[in-house]
């Protein structure tokens, strides 16, 4: 969280010290992405908003805020007699990143991303009550959250439809999913979106 706050302050400072111009360097956008763990079936989709500031011809600072649109789910019991549901989904995912871009053609740019990403997962399921002999005597619902953060990086392409609108696609490697010291899984995302420059 301290890194996130530091990068946010850096974004604001860049905006304050950049020279004023007739055309704004701010842009906003919307994004949708597919995220994948190196665990079978643990794939997520998320959607959200983007805000960025271009402080140099080739460099921008960009923030993205996403929330889950679909996640992993299963059930306890049998298909004929389900005892309860289990689900995992992204509650929130926030990132602040430095974006370095370079034009390949007049309207096509390649870019790299590097920064900080924090993800909060929401997990819902059922626990079990057991008697002294270990027999299941009942179920109880539970809800928990798991938060992970760290360095993220990636690369992408953007295409300018007009001078104000562009569409983009990028691939990012997110911080590893590490719910405990014995588990570490790779985590990545593929994002498509659109940006509007003021």
Secondary structure, 3 states (H helix, E strand, C coil): CHHHHHHHHHHHHHHHHCCCCCCCCEEEEEEEEEEEECCCCCEEEEEEEEEEEECCCCEEEEEEEEEEEECEEEEEECCCCEEEEEEEEEEEEEEEEEEEEEECCCCEEEEEEEEEEEEEEEEEEEEEEECCCCCEEEEEEEEEEEEEEEEEEEEEEEEECCCCEEEEEEEEEEEEECCCCCCCEEEEEEEEEEEEEC
